[in-house]
């Protein structure tokens, strides 16, 4: 019974105190605040903290309080801070500041506003992650499943990636068919990229881009990787492209040197300076060699490197027409070989570096198989010996395919 009494008495004392306070002057509580009213500034509004590489950007609004003169931002349990002056206008003012040189970590930020009397607002807290070398070192280039060159069109097939890494896409830097440089961006959602003006026989560079958060300030990049695409033959069919024209016959600029192919001096027998390997007689724009009232050709070579992966292949070549092919005094070979150039005509057969060959003896489609055991450049082309007059050949198409 005694305990109940004490509890009731305590309740009566509290009620009496509340009654006295309610009947007293409204400022009576000031004697408990050292004679002055507690004043709070308006807190920052619409706070946003954007993460970046060893930095953050803090943004917010000062909306209602005209007395605010500065914003203070604290982190590391208030061991570090920055002060942002505020020049208030009649409207809404924006606070924006970047904090640099932050070690990679997760930070808890405390933001308060202050007036000229050092009165402060209630705190607004927000965390943000700062990214750096640790995140950078975890990134890797998007895997390439395949990259093939079909004439002057590059087709790159990419593998998928874990989107939680922040990957947003890849950037390809390549040489265009006019020898200019170009850069294209491939979004991560796209698995295949087709580039229609790629310069054959060149390499391209690519890197992968990452944004660790959607609102991040900085994009992270992997190092560039260089690739030479698995290729078909560049400038492989009529109308063949030329890098140089010359050797007029009548009113026709008939002869030329082929683009993308290497043509040795022995194969250049027309014009001054001499050209060779391209013959536009009858408007065919063909690959061709001719000794017809012109110098003989000894080991005239036209060839190019083609990057191939391990596989069995078939080379098919259409020889449209020719003269005195297969006769004594003419030797013409289609060749696939290791090395950096085609061997001479007398060193084709039984040559261990030659992967495959066929001797041209008449106009027809020639086809032979060969095998590549490792990813590498092989040399594909034609070598000609014409030591009798009125000898010629014209090729209209080259095609290489996997078996």
TITOR-117950 format. One record per residue (C-alpha): residue in one letter; x, y, z. Coordinates in nm, 4 decimals. Layout:
+------+----------+----------+----------+
! type !       xx !       yy !       zz !
+------+----------+----------+----------+
!    A !        X !        Y !        Z !
...
+------+----------+----------+----------+
% end
This chain:
+------+----------+----------+----------+
! type !       xx !       yy !       zz !
+------+----------+----------+----------+
!    X !   0.0000 !   0.0000 !   0.0000 !
!    X !   0.2963 !   0.2307 !   0.0694 !
!    X !   0.4502 !   0.1777 !  -0.2752 !
!    X !   0.1268 !   0.2677 !  -0.4466 !
!    X !   0.1106 !   0.5904 !  -0.2516 !
!    X !   0.4571 !   0.6950 !  -0.3571 !
!    X !   0.3779 !   0.6406 !  -0.7218 !
!    X !   0.0575 !   0.8410 !  -0.7000 !
!    X !   0.2329 !   1.1211 !  -0.5100 !
!    X !   0.4979 !   1.1392 !  -0.7767 !
!    X !   0.2336 !   1.1702 !  -1.0388 !
!    X !   0.0651 !   1.4528 !  -0.8447 !
!    X !   0.3945 !   1.6407 !  -0.8196 !
!    X !   0.4478 !   1.6132 !  -1.1974 !
!    X !   0.0947 !   1.7359 !  -1.2622 !
!    X !   0.1407 !   2.0249 !  -1.0230 !
!    X !   0.4638 !   2.1230 !  -1.1924 !
!    X !   0.2996 !   2.1176 !  -1.5319 !
!    X !   0.0125 !   2.3282 !  -1.3962 !
!    X !   0.2503 !   2.5896 !  -1.2522 !
!    X !   0.4470 !   2.6060 !  -1.5814 !
!    X !   0.1341 !   2.6441 !  -1.7855 !
!    X !   0.0228 !   2.9376 !  -1.5775 !
!    X !   0.3632 !   3.1140 !  -1.5746 !
!    X !   0.5213 !   3.3441 !  -1.8340 !
!    X !   0.6011 !   3.1630 !  -2.1600 !
!    X !   0.9688 !   3.2648 !  -2.1401 !
!    X !   1.0196 !   3.1275 !  -1.7875 !
!    X !   1.2246 !   2.8394 !  -1.9373 !
!    X !   1.4951 !   3.0867 !  -2.0430 !
!    X !   1.6463 !   3.0757 !  -1.6952 !
!    X !   1.7493 !   2.7193 !  -1.7787 !
!    X !   1.9200 !   2.8342 !  -2.1040 !
!    X !   2.1453 !   3.0945 !  -1.9490 !
!    X !   1.8967 !   3.3705 !  -2.0178 !
!    X !   1.8722 !   3.3279 !  -2.3975 !
!    X !   1.6493 !   3.1444 !  -2.6381 !
!    X !   1.8060 !   2.8548 !  -2.8316 !
!    X !   1.8274 !   2.9503 !  -3.2018 !
!    X !   1.8660 !   2.6950 !  -3.4804 !
!    X !   1.9475 !   2.7722 !  -3.8419 !
!    X !   1.7592 !   2.5988 !  -4.1192 !
!    X !   1.9187 !   2.2690 !  -4.2181 !
!    X !   2.0443 !   2.1941 !  -4.5641 !
!    X !   1.7790 !   2.0565 !  -4.7980 !
!    X !   1.7847 !   1.8090 !  -5.0895 !
!    X !   2.1306 !   1.6842 !  -4.9940 !
!    X !   2.3146 !   1.4766 !  -5.2548 !
!    X !   2.6666 !   1.3376 !  -5.2387 !
!    X !   2.8207 !   1.2165 !  -5.5631 !
!    X !   3.1063 !   0.9634 !  -5.5381 !
!    X !   3.4183 !   0.9778 !  -5.7526 !
!    X !   3.7824 !   0.8813 !  -5.7851 !
!    X !   3.9370 !   0.9936 !  -5.4541 !
!    X !   3.6784 !   1.2691 !  -5.4273 !
!    X !   3.3131 !   1.3476 !  -5.3648 !
!    X !   3.0865 !   1.6314 !  -5.4659 !
!    X !   2.8388 !   1.7604 !  -5.2060 !
!    X !   2.5291 !   1.9475 !  -5.3223 !
!    X !   2.2304 !   2.0831 !  -5.1356 !
!    X !   1.9821 !   2.3717 !  -5.1120 !
!    X !   1.9387 !   2.6548 !  -4.8615 !
!    X !   1.5691 !   2.7263 !  -4.8899 !
!    X !   1.4040 !   2.9102 !  -4.6029 !
!    X !   1.6530 !   3.0597 !  -4.3585 !
!    X !   1.7985 !   3.3994 !  -4.4605 !
!    X !   2.0460 !   3.3953 !  -4.1715 !
!    X !   2.2641 !   3.1093 !  -4.2979 !
!    X !   2.6207 !   3.2247 !  -4.3722 !
!    X !   2.8069 !   2.8982 !  -4.4098 !
!    X !   2.7838 !   2.5225 !  -4.4352 !
!    X !   3.0236 !   2.2914 !  -4.2584 !
!    X !   3.0837 !   1.9385 !  -4.3775 !
!    X !   3.2430 !   1.6903 !  -4.1375 !
!    X !   3.3797 !   1.3385 !  -4.1845 !
!    X !   3.6093 !   1.0958 !  -4.0065 !
!    X !   3.4106 !   1.1485 !  -3.6843 !
!    X !   3.4513 !   1.5257 !  -3.7236 !
!    X !   3.8294 !   1.5016 !  -3.7423 !
!    X !   3.8148 !   1.6457 !  -4.0944 !
!    X !   3.5918 !   1.9204 !  -4.2226 !
!    X !   3.5436 !   2.1851 !  -4.4853 !
!    X !   3.3649 !   2.5209 !  -4.4587 !
!    X !   3.1563 !   2.6507 !  -4.7483 !
!    X !   3.0600 !   3.0213 !  -4.7350 !
!    X !   2.7003 !   3.1008 !  -4.8274 !
!    X !   2.5921 !   3.4352 !  -4.9724 !
!    X !   2.2192 !   3.4263 !  -4.9244 !
!    X !   1.9848 !   3.5714 !  -5.1826 !
!    X !   1.6124 !   3.6275 !  -5.1646 !
!    X !   1.5462 !   3.2912 !  -5.3188 !
!    X !   1.6777 !   2.9359 !  -5.3004 !
!    X !   2.0566 !   2.9076 !  -5.2965 !
!    X !   2.2597 !   2.6059 !  -5.4070 !
!    X !   2.5580 !   2.4774 !  -5.2149 !
!    X !   2.8082 !   2.2799 !  -5.4212 !
!    X !   3.1588 !   2.1788 !  -5.3224 !
!    X !   3.4086 !   1.9086 !  -5.4218 !
!    X !   3.6230 !   1.7422 !  -5.1580 !
!    X !   3.9429 !   1.6024 !  -5.3102 !
!    X !   4.2309 !   1.3802 !  -5.2024 !
!    X !   4.0124 !   1.1353 !  -5.0137 !
!    X !   4.1534 !   0.7850 !  -4.9635 !
!    X !   3.9384 !   0.5059 !  -5.1015 !
!    X !   3.6808 !   0.4229 !  -4.8345 !
!    X !   3.3182 !   0.4552 !  -4.7255 !
!    X !   3.2557 !   0.7885 !  -4.5516 !
!    X !   2.9808 !   0.9108 !  -4.3221 !
!    X !   2.9321 !   1.2829 !  -4.3755 !
!    X !   2.7670 !   1.5225 !  -4.1314 !
!    X !   2.6412 !   1.8533 !  -4.2699 !
!    X !   2.5285 !   2.1556 !  -4.0651 !
!    X !   2.4479 !   2.5154 !  -4.1513 !
!    X !   2.5616 !   2.8152 !  -3.9384 !
!    X !   2.4724 !   3.1824 !  -3.9044 !
!    X !   2.7039 !   3.4715 !  -3.8178 !
!    X !   2.6476 !   3.4100 !  -3.4449 !
!    X !   2.7627 !   3.0515 !  -3.4795 !
!    X !   2.4147 !   2.9156 !  -3.4292 !
!    X !   2.3863 !   2.5841 !  -3.6093 !
!    X !   2.1244 !   2.3618 !  -3.7621 !
!    X !   2.0427 !   2.0098 !  -3.6723 !
!    X !   2.2755 !   1.7671 !  -3.8507 !
!    X !   2.1991 !   1.5977 !  -4.1780 !
!    X !   2.3873 !   1.2694 !  -4.2262 !
!    X !   2.4651 !   1.0862 !  -4.5473 !
!    X !   2.7228 !   0.8255 !  -4.6463 !
!    X !   2.9127 !   0.7891 !  -4.9739 !
!    X !   3.1797 !   0.5610 !  -5.1127 !
!    X !   3.5028 !   0.6973 !  -5.2552 !
!    X !   3.6719 !   0.4864 !  -5.5256 !
!    X !   4.0401 !   0.4577 !  -5.6097 !
!    X !   4.3193 !   0.2181 !  -5.7019 !
!    X !   4.1581 !  -0.0791 !  -5.5304 !
!    X !   3.8501 !  -0.0467 !  -5.7497 !
!    X !   4.0614 !   0.0322 !  -6.0578 !
!    X !   4.2740 !  -0.2789 !  -6.0111 !
!    X !   3.9640 !  -0.4995 !  -5.9968 !
!    X !   3.8577 !  -0.4031 !  -6.3508 !
!    X !   3.9264 !  -0.6032 !  -6.6658 !
!    X !   3.8615 !  -0.5627 !  -7.0349 !
!    X !   3.5448 !  -0.7040 !  -7.1812 !
!    X !   3.6311 !  -1.0453 !  -7.3320 !
!    X !   3.6238 !  -1.0724 !  -7.7109 !
!    X !   3.4691 !  -1.3913 !  -7.8450 !
!    X !   3.5723 !  -1.3212 !  -8.2031 !
!    X !   3.6752 !  -1.0388 !  -8.4318 !
!    X !   3.6687 !  -1.0870 !  -8.8061 !
!    X !   3.7344 !  -0.8645 !  -9.1027 !
!    X !   3.5093 !  -0.9160 !  -9.4025 !
!    X !   3.6552 !  -0.6959 !  -9.6776 !
!    X !   3.6601 !  -0.3576 !  -9.4995 !
!    X !   3.3962 !  -0.4404 !  -9.2378 !
!    X !   3.5133 !  -0.5313 !  -8.8878 !
!    X !   3.2756 !  -0.7474 !  -8.6834 !
!    X !   3.3544 !  -0.7802 !  -8.3118 !
!    X !   3.1591 !  -1.0266 !  -8.0982 !
!    X !   3.1798 !  -0.9523 !  -7.7240 !
!    X !   3.1125 !  -1.1740 !  -7.4234 !
!    X !   2.8713 !  -1.0684 !  -7.1495 !
!    X !   2.9933 !  -0.9192 !  -6.8208 !
!    X !   2.8741 !  -0.8852 !  -6.4618 !
!    X !   2.6830 !  -0.5560 !  -6.4569 !
!    X !   2.7350 !  -0.5124 !  -6.0827 !
!    X !   3.0967 !  -0.4189 !  -6.1585 !
!    X !   2.9700 !  -0.0916 !  -6.3034 !
!    X !   3.0680 !  -0.1761 !  -6.6616 !
!    X !   2.8947 !   0.0529 !  -6.9119 !
!    X !   3.0593 !  -0.0348 !  -7.2426 !
!    X !   3.3711 !  -0.0446 !  -7.4562 !
!    X !   3.5556 !   0.2103 !  -7.6671 !
!    X !   3.7142 !   0.1098 !  -7.9985 !
!    X !   3.9832 !   0.3206 !  -8.1655 !
!    X !   4.0587 !   0.2166 !  -8.5230 !
!    X !   4.2002 !   0.3323 !  -8.8551 !
!    X !   3.9399 !   0.4147 !  -9.1178 !
!    X !   3.9685 !   0.3211 !  -9.4830 !
!    X !   4.0706 !   0.6823 !  -9.5576 !
!    X !   4.3555 !   0.6418 !  -9.3033 !
!    X !   4.1893 !   0.8712 !  -9.0493 !
!    X !   4.1366 !   0.7699 !  -8.6869 !
!    X !   3.7921 !   0.7107 !  -8.5425 !
!    X !   3.6494 !   0.6150 !  -8.2023 !
!    X !   3.3217 !   0.4350 !  -8.1430 !
!    X !   3.1466 !   0.3486 !  -7.8164 !
!    X !   2.9783 !   0.0092 !  -7.7774 !
!    X !   2.7226 !   0.0009 !  -7.4904 !
!    X !   2.7436 !  -0.3022 !  -7.2640 !
!    X !   2.3937 !  -0.4033 !  -7.3744 !
!    X !   2.5216 !  -0.4644 !  -7.7271 !
!    X !   2.7102 !  -0.7860 !  -7.7928 !
!    X !   2.8148 !  -0.7252 !  -8.1531 !
!    X !   2.9733 !  -0.4201 !  -8.3144 !
!    X !   3.0041 !  -0.3753 !  -8.6917 !
!    X !   3.2432 !  -0.1146 !  -8.8285 !
!    X !   3.2012 !  -0.0617 !  -9.2008 !
!    X !   3.5032 !   0.1571 !  -9.2814 !
!    X !   3.7854 !  -0.0392 !  -9.1180 !
!    X !   4.1229 !  -0.0268 !  -9.2908 !
!    X !   4.2273 !  -0.3866 !  -9.3694 !
!    X !   4.5545 !  -0.5196 !  -9.2299 !
!    X !   4.5565 !  -0.2714 !  -8.9407 !
!    X !   4.5169 !  -0.3284 !  -8.5688 !
!    X !   4.2612 !  -0.1618 !  -8.3459 !
!    X !   4.2668 !  -0.0717 !  -7.9773 !
!    X !   3.9848 !  -0.1057 !  -7.7304 !
!    X !   3.9244 !  -0.0463 !  -7.3621 !
!    X !   3.6319 !  -0.1001 !  -7.1260 !
!    X !   3.4563 !   0.1749 !  -6.9320 !
!    X !   3.3161 !   0.1478 !  -6.5801 !
!    X !   3.0939 !   0.3755 !  -6.3735 !
!    X !   3.0958 !   0.2403 !  -6.0164 !
!    X !   2.7618 !   0.4084 !  -5.9381 !
!    X !   2.5018 !   0.5675 !  -6.1587 !
!    X !   2.5717 !   0.9103 !  -6.0052 !
!    X !   2.9509 !   0.8731 !  -5.9972 !
!    X !   3.1591 !   1.1712 !  -6.1029 !
!    X !   3.4334 !   0.9726 !  -6.2727 !
!    X !   3.4469 !   0.7017 !  -6.5353 !
!    X !   3.7132 !   0.4354 !  -6.4884 !
!    X !   3.8965 !   0.2799 !  -6.7851 !
!    X !   4.0965 !  -0.0348 !  -6.8373 !
!    X !   4.4231 !  -0.0176 !  -7.0283 !
!    X !   4.3930 !  -0.0399 !  -7.4042 !
!    X !   4.4223 !  -0.3841 !  -7.5600 !
!    X !   4.5391 !  -0.4172 !  -7.9201 !
!    X !   4.3905 !  -0.6609 !  -8.1676 !
!    X !   4.4464 !  -0.7481 !  -8.5278 !
!    X !   4.1213 !  -0.9018 !  -8.6472 !
!    X !   4.1016 !  -1.2493 !  -8.7911 !
!    X !   4.0679 !  -1.1506 !  -9.1519 !
!    X !   3.9638 !  -1.2438 !  -9.4953 !
!    X !   4.1734 !  -1.1081 !  -9.7788 !
!    X !   4.1664 !  -0.7322 !  -9.8139 !
!    X !   4.0733 !  -0.5924 ! -10.1588 !
!    X !   3.9833 !  -0.9426 ! -10.2685 !
!    X !   3.7633 !  -0.9034 ! -10.5764 !
!    X !   3.6891 !  -0.6955 ! -10.8836 !
!    X !   3.6552 !  -0.4087 ! -10.9096 !
!    X !   3.9917 !  -0.4107 ! -10.7310 !
!    X !   4.1029 !  -0.0923 ! -10.5578 !
!    X !   4.4269 !   0.0789 ! -10.6481 !
!    X !   4.6753 !   0.2815 ! -10.4492 !
!    X !   4.8309 !   0.4241 ! -10.7642 !
!    X !   4.7424 !   0.4473 ! -11.1325 !
!    X !   4.9650 !   0.5010 ! -11.4346 !
!    X !   5.0953 !   0.3525 ! -11.7571 !
!    X !   4.8445 !   0.4954 ! -12.0006 !
!    X !   4.7592 !   0.2856 ! -12.3034 !
!    X !   4.5960 !   0.5087 ! -12.5609 !
!    X !   4.3451 !   0.7209 ! -12.3717 !
!    X !   4.3064 !   0.4648 ! -12.0940 !
!    X !   4.4742 !   0.4832 ! -11.7563 !
!    X !   4.4762 !   0.1056 ! -11.7666 !
!    X !   4.7499 !  -0.0048 ! -11.5277 !
!    X !   4.7890 !   0.0415 ! -11.1566 !
!    X !   4.9189 !  -0.0898 ! -10.8268 !
!    X !   4.6737 !  -0.2634 ! -10.5930 !
!    X !   4.5677 !  -0.1225 ! -10.2581 !
!    X !   4.6249 !  -0.3477 !  -9.9518 !
!    X !   4.8562 !  -0.5777 ! -10.1459 !
!    X !   5.2355 !  -0.5657 ! -10.1535 !
!    X !   5.3640 !  -0.5565 ! -10.5117 !
!    X !   5.7363 !  -0.6039 ! -10.5616 !
!    X !   5.9347 !  -0.4103 ! -10.8236 !
!    X !   5.9525 !  -0.7095 ! -11.0561 !
!    X !   5.5719 !  -0.7013 ! -11.0911 !
!    X !   5.5678 !  -0.3304 ! -11.1859 !
!    X !   5.6296 !  -0.3149 ! -11.5588 !
!    X !   5.4179 !  -0.0241 ! -11.6845 !
!    X !   5.4489 !   0.3520 ! -11.6572 !
!    X !   5.7018 !   0.5903 ! -11.5121 !
!    X !   5.7265 !   0.5576 ! -11.2193 !
!    X !   5.6256 !   0.1974 ! -11.2847 !
!    X !   5.3065 !   0.0336 ! -11.1566 !
!    X !   5.1741 !  -0.3181 ! -11.1831 !
!    X !   4.9310 !  -0.5794 ! -11.0520 !
!    X !   4.6111 !  -0.4010 ! -11.1642 !
!    X !   4.4689 !  -0.4237 ! -11.5159 !
!    X !   4.1574 !  -0.2302 ! -11.6179 !
!    X !   4.1458 !  -0.3583 ! -11.9743 !
!    X !   3.7845 !  -0.3820 ! -12.0990 !
!    X !   3.6756 !  -0.2173 ! -11.7741 !
!    X !   3.7288 !  -0.5350 ! -11.5718 !
!    X !   3.9348 !  -0.3649 ! -11.2949 !
!    X !   4.1055 !  -0.7004 ! -11.2416 !
!    X !   4.4207 !  -0.8130 ! -11.0687 !
!    X !   4.6582 !  -0.8872 ! -11.3526 !
!    X !   5.0080 !  -0.9383 ! -11.4875 !
!    X !   5.1072 !  -0.9083 ! -11.8524 !
!    X !   5.4116 !  -0.9326 ! -12.0789 !
!    X !   5.2753 !  -0.8240 ! -12.4133 !
!    X !   5.5138 !  -0.5952 ! -12.5908 !
!    X !   5.6382 !  -0.5075 ! -12.2431 !
!    X !   5.9257 !  -0.6256 ! -12.0229 !
!    X !   5.9326 !  -0.9855 ! -11.9122 !
!    X !   5.8401 !  -1.0552 ! -11.5514 !
!    X !   6.0761 !  -1.2575 ! -11.3342 !
!    X !   5.9409 !  -1.3486 ! -10.9888 !
!    X !   5.6804 !  -1.0752 ! -10.9903 !
!    X !   5.5067 !  -1.1054 ! -10.6530 !
!    X !   5.1728 !  -0.9721 ! -10.5288 !
!    X !   5.0833 !  -1.0733 ! -10.1745 !
!    X !   4.9475 !  -0.9728 !  -9.8344 !
!    X !   4.9468 !  -1.1068 !  -9.4775 !
!    X !   4.6215 !  -1.2502 !  -9.3426 !
!    X !   4.5768 !  -1.3232 !  -8.9726 !
!    X !   4.4212 !  -1.6662 !  -8.9205 !
!    X !   4.3424 !  -1.8768 !  -8.6155 !
!    X !   4.4158 !  -2.2505 !  -8.5929 !
!    X !   4.1961 !  -2.4350 !  -8.8401 !
!    X !   4.1800 !  -2.5980 !  -9.1809 !
!    X !   4.1101 !  -2.3557 !  -9.4658 !
!    X !   4.0292 !  -2.3514 !  -9.8333 !
!    X !   4.1623 !  -2.0876 ! -10.0712 !
!    X !   3.9597 !  -2.0364 ! -10.3878 !
!    X !   4.0738 !  -1.8063 ! -10.6693 !
!    X !   3.8920 !  -1.7245 ! -10.9949 !
!    X !   4.1284 !  -1.6777 ! -11.2901 !
!    X !   3.9045 !  -1.5246 ! -11.5556 !
!    X !   4.1368 !  -1.5353 ! -11.8538 !
!    X !   4.4974 !  -1.5597 ! -11.9615 !
!    X !   4.7344 !  -1.6512 ! -12.2427 !
!    X !   5.0200 !  -1.8990 ! -12.2798 !
!    X !   4.9652 !  -2.0187 ! -11.9228 !
!    X !   5.1342 !  -2.3519 ! -11.8565 !
!    X !   5.3653 !  -2.3214 ! -12.1554 !
!    X !   5.7413 !  -2.3364 ! -12.1291 !
!    X !   5.8568 !  -1.9948 ! -12.0252 !
!    X !   5.5570 !  -1.9179 ! -11.8012 !
!    X !   5.5178 !  -2.0117 ! -11.4385 !
!    X !   5.2421 !  -1.8693 ! -11.2187 !
!    X !   5.1650 !  -1.9970 ! -10.8688 !
!    X !   4.8926 !  -1.9181 ! -10.6189 !
!    X !   5.0582 !  -1.9568 ! -10.2790 !
!    X !   4.9902 !  -1.9644 !  -9.9048 !
!    X !   5.3104 !  -1.9610 !  -9.7049 !
!    X !   5.4773 !  -1.8858 !  -9.3749 !
!    X !   5.7280 !  -1.6038 !  -9.3552 !
!    X !   5.6972 !  -1.2463 !  -9.4717 !
!    X !   5.6863 !  -1.2830 !  -9.8507 !
!    X !   5.6177 !  -1.5363 ! -10.1247 !
!    X !   5.9125 !  -1.7530 ! -10.2322 !
!    X !   6.0412 !  -1.7409 ! -10.5899 !
!    X !   5.8665 !  -1.9575 ! -10.8492 !
!    X !   6.1451 !  -2.2166 ! -10.8419 !
!    X !   6.1147 !  -2.2518 ! -10.4647 !
!    X !   5.7408 !  -2.3194 ! -10.4295 !
!    X !   5.7053 !  -2.6918 ! -10.4681 !
!    X !   5.8527 !  -2.9003 ! -10.1836 !
!    X !   5.9159 !  -2.5902 !  -9.9760 !
!    X !   5.8427 !  -2.6719 !  -9.6066 !
!    X !   5.7280 !  -2.3112 !  -9.5418 !
!    X !   5.4648 !  -2.3293 !  -9.8152 !
!    X !   5.1300 !  -2.4311 !  -9.6633 !
!    X !   4.9562 !  -2.4763 !  -9.9965 !
!    X !   4.9859 !  -2.3825 ! -10.3635 !
!    X !   4.8397 !  -2.4317 ! -10.7081 !
!    X !   4.9996 !  -2.3608 ! -11.0453 !
!    X !   4.7902 !  -2.1598 ! -11.2898 !
!    X !   4.7807 !  -2.3328 ! -11.6257 !
!    X !   4.4470 !  -2.2144 ! -11.7684 !
!    X !   4.1579 !  -1.9797 ! -11.6880 !
!    X !   3.9380 !  -2.1465 ! -11.4278 !
!    X !   3.8596 !  -2.1479 ! -11.0546 !
!    X !   4.1489 !  -2.2865 ! -10.8504 !
!    X !   4.0992 !  -2.4318 ! -10.5047 !
!    X !   4.3328 !  -2.5906 ! -10.2509 !
!    X !   4.3330 !  -2.6651 !  -9.8776 !
!    X !   4.5867 !  -2.5744 !  -9.6120 !
!    X !   4.6118 !  -2.5858 !  -9.2333 !
!    X !   4.7150 !  -2.3257 !  -8.9757 !
!    X !   4.8327 !  -2.4677 !  -8.6418 !
!    X !   4.8492 !  -2.1449 !  -8.4385 !
!    X !   4.7091 !  -1.7951 !  -8.4587 !
!    X !   4.9423 !  -1.6035 !  -8.6877 !
!    X !   4.9838 !  -1.4118 !  -9.0122 !
!    X !   5.0224 !  -1.6204 !  -9.3234 !
!    X !   5.1167 !  -1.4787 !  -9.6626 !
!    X !   4.8668 !  -1.5222 !  -9.9447 !
!    X !   4.9342 !  -1.4187 ! -10.3025 !
!    X !   5.0616 !  -1.4947 ! -10.6493 !
!    X !   5.4094 !  -1.5123 ! -10.8047 !
!    X !   5.4714 !  -1.4876 ! -11.1812 !
!    X !   5.7474 !  -1.5738 ! -11.4280 !
!    X !   5.6765 !  -1.4563 ! -11.7862 !
!    X !   5.9740 !  -1.5067 ! -12.0163 !
!    X !   5.7814 !  -1.5266 ! -12.3438 !
!    X !   5.5844 !  -1.2486 ! -12.5087 !
!    X !   5.2034 !  -1.2215 ! -12.5053 !
!    X !   5.1696 !  -1.3894 ! -12.1672 !
!    X !   4.9090 !  -1.2656 ! -11.9195 !
!    X !   4.6576 !  -1.3614 ! -11.6527 !
!    X !   4.3656 !  -1.1842 ! -11.4848 !
!    X !   4.2233 !  -1.2749 ! -11.1425 !
!    X !   3.8704 !  -1.1633 ! -11.0514 !
!    X !   3.8254 !  -1.2986 ! -10.7001 !
!    X !   4.0023 !  -1.4419 ! -10.3952 !
!    X !   3.8162 !  -1.6219 ! -10.1185 !
!    X !   3.9400 !  -1.7891 !  -9.8039 !
!    X !   3.7108 !  -1.9953 !  -9.5798 !
!    X !   3.7277 !  -2.2487 !  -9.3021 !
!    X !   3.6629 !  -2.6078 !  -9.3983 !
+------+----------+----------+----------+
% end
